[in-house]
Amino acid sequence: MRTYKYKIQHQANTMRLGNLIDDMHQVHEYFLNYQRQRYKEELPYANYNAMAAHLTELKRTTHPHYNMLPSQAIQMELKRIDAAYQRFFDWTKTRKGNPKVGRPHIKPKHKFKSFTFPGESGWKIENNRISITFRKYKNGKWKRDPIWFTFFKHRDWIGKICRITIKRDTCGAYWLCITTDASDTTDLPQTGQSVGCDFGMKDAFLTLSTSEKIQSPQFLKRDIAKLRSLNKSLARKQKGSGNWWRAVRALARFYRDLQNRRADWQWKLAHRLVTEFDTIAIEDLNINAMKRLWGRKISDLAFSAFVAKLSHKCVKHNRELRTAGRWTATTKPCSKCGHSSESLSLADRVWTCSHCDTTHDRDVNAAINILRFSAPA
């Protein structure tokens, strides 16, 4: 499937979206507490159907204000809770898969940022406007109350819409995410070329086995003075005040701009690689361990984010992505004769093999070995 993202324009009724997200958080919090209470009382787990039946009873008795919310959005939230519990139960039984899967926890209000509509229910799109069906109490009955919102339709979507999601980012902006069933694959012409890529921090962000070195702009390092100024401004405000919230938004806008510029550069680099090469080999790195040693610079380079983008591009354009194991020796072995130079240190950027007298650039030699010892990802 493919997702298209559009920014919703700031308008007088935009606050209705924020209020709806906050109300959906109440549903989220209530039903997770409901499941925990059932567990304490040694009652069986309530699946989606049981939660839906309980929701109907709540609307009739203690929570009549739930009738104002779009029923489809509440149903999707209940399905999301049920899916999270099913993943937890599956891992508990088999102990296979992601070991970090635990019992679903209640999201804090400031981290609950979206709600979803399925298929073609609860919403309607006409050109660059979308209506969301709220409900209001009138003449003794709950009646439909569609509210229209305008979004920036900078491009058309392809395929049938499977679901839509409204999201609120940390800057307070609202986004419309449209997921369709369109296939996101386009085969590129074959080039017959292969390349190994060595990630680095000192000489280059990426060193190719073709001897090319690609430097990272290091966007965070470039704007570190502005970041310090924004943090200093935030620290001087009284928490919770109007000026404090303005400083929070300014800091969030800085990080959003930083992330967008970094992502744009990485997408363009990934597209260039898949255009020029049929096979791309990379190395498996322990990013968390590297962050403990080099911290901010590793976060600024964002190796993991680039690998995710490169993997997506390879799948989209039918390219082969290979990976060299984390413990595979790629730096010390000579790429020509295979002799390992055990005395090699991090300070040695250029070295000569004592066995075949070949002079190597440290990173280019590693990139060649990565291509040689890599296996399909």
C-alpha positions in Angstrom: 0.0 0.0 0.0 1.0 3.6 -0.4 0.4 6.6 1.8 0.0 10.2 0.8 0.4 13.1 3.3 -1.3 16.4 3.0 -1.2 19.4 5.4 -4.6 20.6 6.7 -4.9 24.4 6.4 -5.3 26.4 9.6 -8.9 27.5 9.8 -11.5 28.5 12.4 -12.8 24.9 13.0 -9.4 23.2 13.2 -9.7 23.1 16.9 -12.4 20.5 16.4 -9.7 18.1 15.2 -7.7 18.7 18.4 -10.7 18.2 20.6 -11.5 15.0 18.8 -8.0 13.7 19.3 -8.2 14.5 23.0 -11.6 12.8 23.2 -10.2 9.7 21.5 -7.4 9.6 24.1 -10.2 9.3 26.7 -11.5 6.2 24.9 -8.0 4.8 24.6 -7.4 5.4 28.3 -10.7 4.0 29.5 -10.6 0.7 27.6 -7.0 0.0 28.6 -7.9 0.5 32.2 -11.0 -1.6 31.6 -8.8 -4.5 30.4 -6.5 -4.1 33.4 -9.4 -4.1 35.8 -10.8 -7.3 34.2 -7.4 -8.9 34.7 -7.3 -7.9 38.4 -10.7 -9.4 38.8 -9.5 -12.6 37.1 -12.0 -12.2 34.2 -11.2 -13.4 30.7 -9.8 -11.0 28.2 -12.4 -8.9 26.4 -11.8 -9.0 22.6 -12.9 -6.4 20.1 -16.5 -7.7 20.0 -16.8 -7.6 23.8 -15.3 -4.1 23.9 -17.7 -2.9 21.2 -20.7 -4.3 23.1 -19.4 -2.5 26.3 -19.0 0.7 24.3 -22.7 0.5 23.3 -23.6 0.2 26.9 -21.4 3.1 27.9 -23.1 5.3 25.3 -26.5 4.5 26.8 -25.6 4.9 30.4 -22.5 6.5 31.9 -20.7 8.0 28.9 -23.4 9.5 26.6 -20.9 12.1 25.3 -19.2 9.2 23.3 -22.2 9.6 21.0 -20.7 12.9 19.7 -17.6 11.1 18.4 -17.4 9.4 15.0 -18.3 5.8 15.7 -15.8 4.5 13.0 -12.9 6.3 14.7 -13.8 4.6 18.0 -14.1 1.2 16.3 -10.6 1.6 14.8 -9.2 2.5 18.2 -10.7 -0.6 19.7 -9.3 -2.7 16.9 -5.9 -1.2 17.5 -6.1 -2.0 21.2 -7.2 -5.6 20.4 -4.4 -6.0 17.9 -1.8 -4.9 20.5 -3.1 -7.4 23.0 -3.1 -10.2 20.4 0.6 -9.4 19.6 1.3 -9.6 23.3 -0.5 -12.9 23.8 1.2 -14.4 20.7 4.6 -13.5 22.0 3.8 -14.7 25.5 2.8 -18.1 24.1 5.6 -18.6 21.5 8.4 -16.3 22.8 9.2 -15.7 19.1 9.5 -12.4 17.3 10.2 -9.0 18.9 11.2 -9.5 22.5 10.2 -5.9 23.3 6.5 -6.8 22.8 4.8 -6.2 26.2 1.4 -5.5 27.6 -0.1 -2.4 25.9 0.4 0.7 28.0 -1.6 3.8 28.2 -0.2 6.6 26.1 0.2 10.0 27.8 -2.2 12.6 26.4 0.6 14.6 24.7 1.8 11.4 22.9 -1.7 10.4 21.6 -1.7 12.3 18.2 -3.9 10.5 15.7 -7.2 8.8 14.9 -8.1 6.6 11.9 -11.2 6.0 9.7 -11.6 2.8 7.7 -12.6 2.5 4.0 -15.3 5.0 3.0 -17.1 5.4 6.3 -17.3 8.5 8.5 -15.6 10.9 6.0 -16.0 12.3 2.5 -13.5 14.0 0.1 -14.3 16.5 -2.6 -11.4 18.0 -4.4 -9.2 19.5 -1.6 -11.8 19.4 1.1 -12.6 16.6 3.5 -15.7 16.3 5.8 -15.6 14.3 9.0 -18.9 13.2 10.4 -19.4 14.3 14.0 -22.8 14.0 15.8 -24.9 16.5 17.7 -28.0 16.1 19.9 -31.0 17.9 18.4 -34.7 17.5 19.0 -34.1 14.5 21.3 -32.0 12.6 18.8 -28.4 12.2 17.8 -28.0 13.5 14.3 -25.1 13.6 11.8 -23.0 16.8 11.8 -20.4 16.8 9.0 -17.6 19.3 9.4 -15.5 20.3 6.4 -11.8 20.9 6.4 -9.5 22.2 3.6 -6.1 20.6 2.9 -3.2 21.4 0.5 -3.7 18.9 -2.3 -0.3 19.2 -3.9 -0.7 16.0 -5.9 -3.3 13.3 -6.7 -3.3 9.9 -5.1 -3.4 6.7 -7.0 -5.6 3.7 -6.3 -8.6 3.0 -4.0 -8.5 4.6 -0.5 -8.2 2.0 2.2 -8.1 4.2 5.2 -7.4 7.8 6.2 -5.6 9.1 9.3 -5.6 12.6 10.9 -2.4 13.4 12.7 -1.3 16.2 14.9 2.5 16.9 15.1 4.5 18.5 17.9 4.2 21.9 16.1 0.4 21.9 16.4 -0.1 21.3 12.7 -2.6 18.8 11.4 -2.0 16.3 8.6 -4.3 14.1 6.4 -2.7 10.7 5.6 -4.5 8.8 2.8 -3.5 5.1 2.4 -4.4 3.5 -0.9 -4.0 0.0 -2.4 -1.7 1.3 -5.2 1.5 -0.7 -5.8 4.6 1.4 -5.1 7.0 -0.4 -7.5 8.7 0.9 -10.6 11.5 -1.2 -12.3 14.5 0.8 -13.3 16.8 -0.2 -16.3 19.5 -2.7 -15.4 23.0 -1.2 -15.2 25.0 -4.4 -14.4 26.9 -2.5 -11.7 27.4 -3.5 -8.0 28.7 -1.4 -5.1 29.8 -1.8 -1.5 29.1 1.0 1.0 31.1 1.7 4.1 29.6 4.0 6.7 32.0 6.4 8.3 32.2 9.3 10.7 35.6 10.9 10.1 36.4 11.0 6.3 32.9 10.6 4.8 29.4 9.6 5.6 29.5 6.9 2.9 32.5 5.5 1.1 31.8 3.5 -2.1 33.9 0.6 -3.4 34.3 2.8 -6.5 36.5 5.1 -4.4 33.9 7.8 -4.2 33.4 9.5 -0.8 30.0 11.1 0.0 30.0 13.7 2.7 27.1 14.4 5.0 25.9 18.0 5.4 25.5 17.3 9.2 22.5 19.5 9.6 22.5 19.5 13.4 26.1 20.5 13.6 25.5 23.3 11.2 22.6 24.8 13.2 23.8 23.9 16.7 24.1 27.5 17.7 20.4 28.1 16.9 19.4 25.0 18.8 21.3 26.2 21.9 19.6 29.6 21.6 16.1 28.1 21.4 16.8 25.8 24.4 18.1 28.7 26.4 15.0 30.7 25.6 12.8 27.9 26.7 14.7 27.4 29.9 14.1 31.1 30.8 10.3 30.8 30.5 7.9 29.8 33.3 6.6 26.4 32.5 3.0 26.4 31.4 2.9 30.1 30.5 2.0 31.4 27.1 5.6 32.4 26.3 6.7 28.9 27.4 4.3 27.3 24.9 5.5 29.6 22.2 9.1 28.6 22.9 8.1 24.9 22.8 6.5 25.4 19.4 9.6 27.2 18.1 11.8 24.4 19.3 9.5 21.8 17.7 9.5 23.7 14.4 13.3 23.7 14.4 13.5 20.0 14.9 10.8 19.4 12.2 12.8 21.6 9.7 16.0 19.7 10.6 14.4 16.3 10.1 12.8 17.4 6.8 16.1 18.6 5.4 18.0 15.5 6.5 15.3 13.2 5.1 15.3 15.1 1.8 19.1 14.6 1.4 18.9 10.9 2.3 16.1 10.2 -0.1 17.9 11.8 -2.9 21.1 9.9 -2.1 19.2 6.6 -1.9 17.5 7.3 -5.2 20.9 8.0 -6.8 22.4 4.7 -5.6 19.5 2.6 -6.8 19.6 4.4 -10.2 23.3 3.7 -10.7 23.7 0.2 -9.2 21.8 -3.1 -9.5 23.3 -4.5 -6.3 24.1 -2.5 -3.1 26.0 -4.0 -0.2 26.0 -2.4 3.3 27.3 -3.4 6.7 25.2 -4.3 9.8 26.1 -1.8 12.5 25.3 -1.7 16.2 24.0 1.9 16.2 23.0 1.9 19.9 26.5 1.0 21.0 27.9 3.7 18.6 25.6 6.3 20.2 27.1 5.5 23.6 30.6 6.4 22.2 29.9 9.3 19.8 26.4 10.4 20.8 25.2 13.5 19.0 27.2 12.9 15.8 25.7 9.4 15.3 22.2 10.9 15.7 23.1 13.7 13.3 24.3 11.3 10.6 21.2 9.0 11.1 22.6 5.8 9.7 19.6 3.7 10.5 17.2 6.2 8.9 19.2 6.1 5.7 19.3 2.3 5.6 15.5 2.2 6.0 15.1 4.6 3.1 17.6 2.7 1.0 15.8 -0.6 1.7 12.5 1.0 0.6 14.0 2.2 -2.6 15.5 -1.2 -3.4 12.2 -2.9 -3.0 10.4 -0.2 -5.0 12.8 -0.3 -7.9 13.6 -4.0 -7.9 17.3 -3.7 -6.7 19.2 -6.2 -4.6 20.3 -5.1 -1.1 23.0 -7.2 0.5 24.3 -7.0 4.1 27.7 -7.9 5.6 27.4 -9.5 9.0 28.1 -7.4 12.1 31.1 -9.5 13.0 32.5 -9.9 9.5 36.1 -8.5 9.3 36.1 -5.9 6.6 38.7 -3.3 7.6 41.8 -5.2 8.3 41.8 -7.8 5.5 43.5 -6.7 2.3 40.9 -6.6 -0.5 43.5 -7.8 -3.0 45.2 -10.8 -1.3 43.2 -11.3 1.8 46.0 -10.9 4.3 44.8 -9.4 7.6 46.8 -6.5 9.0 46.2 -7.0 12.8 48.3 -3.9 13.8 45.9 -1.6 12.0 44.5 1.2 14.2 41.7 3.8 13.9 44.3 6.5 13.2 45.6 4.6 10.1 43.6 6.1 7.2 46.0 4.8 4.5 48.0 1.6 4.9 50.1 -0.7 2.9 49.6 -4.5 2.9 52.8 -6.2 4.2 52.0 -9.3 2.1 51.4 -7.8 -1.4 52.6 -4.2 -1.0 49.3 -2.8 -2.1 48.4 0.6 -0.7 44.8 1.0 0.5 42.6 3.7 1.6 41.1 2.4 4.8 37.4 3.1 3.9 37.6 2.1 0.2 39.2 -1.2 1.2 36.4 -1.8 3.7 33.8 -1.0 1.1 35.3 -3.6 -1.3 35.3 -6.2 1.4 31.7 -5.4 2.3 30.7 -6.1 -1.3 32.7 -9.3 -1.4 31.5 -10.8 1.9 27.9 -9.6 1.8 24.8 -11.8 1.6 21.2 -11.1 0.5 19.4 -9.1 3.2 
